[in-house]
Amino acid sequence: MDDLVFLDYMKRADAFLEAGKGGRSLWMGYRNGLRRRRFGDEFGTEEQHRLRLNISGDHPDPSHRLYGAGYRAGFRGEDPAALLERS
């Protein structure tokens, strides 16, 4: 992922967060996943990465479910608008 796409996706995620679309946990997870995709091991530890990837979609805490979904989408480099449509 190049710098322009990374910055565009981060700005768009911020705009969705500020507009109250999708929830704070979703966008915090997305931003962290996007950072991990862009910066690799320089962002977080391998253990943190594995834990974040494995937050289940049926976790009892809705904020954890949203964070996990956001993290995985960001790590895959998905367009934030597509993530918003699914959530």
C-alpha positions, -999 to +999 in steps of 0.1 A: +000+000+000+015+033-010+015+065+011-013+082-009-038+053-004-028+049+032-034+086+040-066+087+020-081+057+038-070+071+072-086+105+065-118+088+053-119+066+084-115+098+105-143+114+087-167+085+092-157+084+129-164+122+133-197+118+115-207+090+140-210+064+113-200+028+122-189+034+158-157+043+175-144+008+180-148-001+143-127+029+132-101+024+159-097-012+148-096-002+112-069+025+117-048+001+137-051-027+111-043-002+083-012+009+103-001-028+107-006-033+069+015-002+061+042-004+087+043-042+094+063-052+125+071-015+132+035-012+144+027-034+173+040-068+183+033-101+165+013-112+196-009-081+195-014-086+158-025-122+163-049-113+191-065-085+171-069-107+140-086-134+161-113-113+179-143-134+170-174-121+153-194-136+182-175-120+210-199-111+238-187-075+239-200-056+208-172-031+209-147-060+207-165-075+177-165-041+159-128-036+167-119-070+154-139-065+122-123-031+117-088-044+123-091-072+098-106-049+072-078-024+077-051-051+076-066-063+043-064-028+030-101-025+023-117+008+014-133+022+045-166+029+026-169-009+019-164-016+056-191+009+066-216-007+041-211-041+058-214-029+094 
